[in-house]
Amino acid sequence: MTSQVLHLPKGVKSMFLLRKQLFTPLGTIGCQHIYGRSKIGKREVVGFGVNGTYTYFDVPDVPMPAIRFREADTQISALREKEKGDWKQLTIDDKKKLYRFSFCRTYAEMMAPTGEWKSILAGVLAIVTTALWTYVLIKKFVYAPMPESTSLEWRKKQRDWMVLWKVNPIEGLSSKYDYEKNRWKD
């Protein structure tokens, strides 16, 4: 049995290649096809990261970023070689330098309070204060004074007139007044 090679025009081949890249999961293509390594410099790629891009994030939810925090220099390269041996030979400072080579902050530094709530509270209080002062100034300088009919004395006079003229005697205010005894009903 002979195998036949299908010869397709150049445009059709590129279309099939594009379709294969579009419908293949990112893990099999590799993120470098989408996000180039040119932006990360010489930093080492060590994992998948937050969303598969070559970025560094200090977030507690994703403990392993995609790339190391710093680029390797001669001092770190020497420590990396020393790291391959017995870890008891490393000093505490060497271990801290190796950690800071890979990560920017520790979990304690990430979870420490930042005091950001103070600036948020200050902004909210500034907005509320501005709104209250705007209301006071508009009330004083823009609106006309309240009409006389809103005063308590005027409303009492109006109630007395409504009772005197027997306004709405079935269910209203006049229905609660006893006209024979000339007083309010109990």
C-alpha positions in Angstrom: 0.0 0.0 0.0 1.5 3.4 -0.9 0.8 6.5 1.0 -0.3 9.4 -1.0 0.7 12.9 -0.1 -1.9 15.5 -0.5 -0.5 18.6 -2.1 -2.5 21.7 -1.0 -2.1 25.2 -2.2 0.0 27.5 0.0 -3.0 29.5 1.3 -4.9 26.4 2.3 -1.9 25.0 4.2 -1.6 28.2 6.2 -5.3 28.1 6.9 -5.1 24.6 8.3 -2.0 25.5 10.4 -3.9 28.6 11.8 -6.9 26.4 12.6 -4.7 23.9 14.4 -3.1 26.7 16.5 -6.5 28.2 17.3 -8.1 25.0 18.4 -5.1 23.5 20.3 -5.0 24.1 24.1 -2.5 26.7 25.2 -0.5 24.2 27.1 0.4 22.3 24.0 1.3 25.3 21.9 3.2 27.1 24.7 2.6 30.6 25.8 5.7 32.0 24.1 3.8 31.9 20.8 1.3 34.4 22.2 3.4 36.3 24.8 7.0 36.7 23.8 9.9 36.3 26.0 11.3 39.7 24.9 9.5 41.5 27.8 10.9 39.4 30.6 14.6 39.8 29.8 16.8 37.0 31.0 14.6 35.9 33.9 14.0 32.2 34.1 10.6 30.7 33.4 9.7 28.4 36.3 6.0 27.7 36.1 2.6 28.4 34.6 1.8 31.4 36.8 -1.5 33.3 37.2 -2.9 32.8 33.7 -0.1 31.2 31.7 1.6 34.5 30.7 5.2 35.3 31.4 4.5 37.7 34.2 5.4 38.1 37.9 2.7 38.6 40.5 2.9 38.4 44.3 -0.5 37.1 45.2 -1.3 34.6 47.9 -3.8 32.7 45.8 -1.2 31.7 43.2 2.0 30.9 45.2 4.2 30.1 42.2 4.7 32.9 39.6 5.6 32.1 36.0 9.0 33.7 36.1 11.6 34.5 38.7 11.6 37.9 40.3 15.1 38.9 39.3 17.6 38.1 36.5 20.5 36.0 37.5 23.8 37.8 38.0 27.3 36.4 39.0 26.5 36.4 42.8 23.2 34.5 42.3 24.8 32.1 39.8 27.4 31.2 42.4 24.7 30.7 45.1 22.7 28.6 42.6 25.7 26.3 42.1 26.2 26.1 45.9 22.5 25.4 46.3 22.8 22.2 44.3 25.0 20.7 47.0 24.3 20.3 50.7 21.9 22.9 52.1 23.6 22.8 55.5 26.6 24.5 53.9 24.4 27.6 53.0 24.1 30.4 55.5 20.8 32.0 56.5 21.8 35.1 54.4 22.5 32.9 51.4 19.1 31.2 51.7 17.4 34.7 52.0 19.2 35.9 48.9 18.1 32.8 47.0 14.5 33.4 48.2 14.7 37.1 47.1 16.0 36.0 43.7 12.9 34.1 43.1 10.3 36.1 45.0 9.8 39.7 45.9 7.8 39.4 49.1 7.1 36.7 51.7 3.6 35.7 52.7 3.8 37.7 55.8 4.8 40.8 53.8 1.9 40.1 51.3 -0.7 39.7 54.1 0.5 42.6 56.2 -1.9 45.5 56.5 -1.1 48.4 54.1 -3.1 51.2 55.7 -4.9 51.7 52.4 -8.2 51.9 54.4 -7.1 55.3 55.7 -7.0 56.9 52.3 -10.3 55.3 51.3 -12.0 56.6 54.4 -10.5 60.1 53.9 -11.9 60.1 50.3 -15.3 59.0 51.5 -15.4 61.6 54.2 -14.3 64.3 51.8 -17.1 63.4 49.4 -19.7 63.4 52.2 -18.4 66.7 53.6 -18.5 68.3 50.1 -22.0 67.1 49.6 -23.2 68.4 52.9 -21.6 71.8 52.4 -23.1 72.0 48.9 -26.6 71.3 50.3 -26.2 74.0 53.0 -25.0 76.6 50.5 -27.7 75.8 48.0 -30.4 75.9 50.8 -29.1 79.2 52.0 -28.4 81.1 48.7 -30.4 79.4 45.9 -33.7 78.3 47.3 -36.4 80.8 48.3 -37.5 80.9 51.9 -40.2 78.4 52.9 -43.8 79.6 52.5 -45.8 80.7 55.5 -48.1 77.8 55.1 -45.5 75.3 56.3 -45.3 76.9 59.8 -46.9 75.1 62.8 -49.2 78.1 63.6 -50.5 78.1 60.0 -51.3 74.4 60.1 -53.1 74.8 63.4 -55.2 77.6 61.9 -55.9 75.5 58.8 -57.0 72.6 61.0 -59.4 74.8 62.9 -60.9 76.2 59.6 -61.3 72.6 58.3 -63.3 71.7 61.5 -65.3 74.9 61.4 -66.3 74.4 57.7 -66.9 70.7 58.3 -64.5 69.6 55.5 -64.8 65.8 54.7 -67.1 65.0 57.6 -67.5 61.3 56.8 -63.9 60.0 57.0 -61.6 63.0 57.2 -60.5 65.3 60.0 -64.0 66.7 60.7 -65.3 63.2 61.4 -63.1 63.1 64.5 -64.6 66.3 66.0 -67.8 66.3 68.1 -69.8 69.4 67.1 -72.4 69.0 69.8 -69.9 69.1 72.7 -67.5 71.4 70.8 -64.4 69.2 71.4 -62.4 66.3 69.8 -63.9 62.8 70.1 -62.2 60.3 72.4 
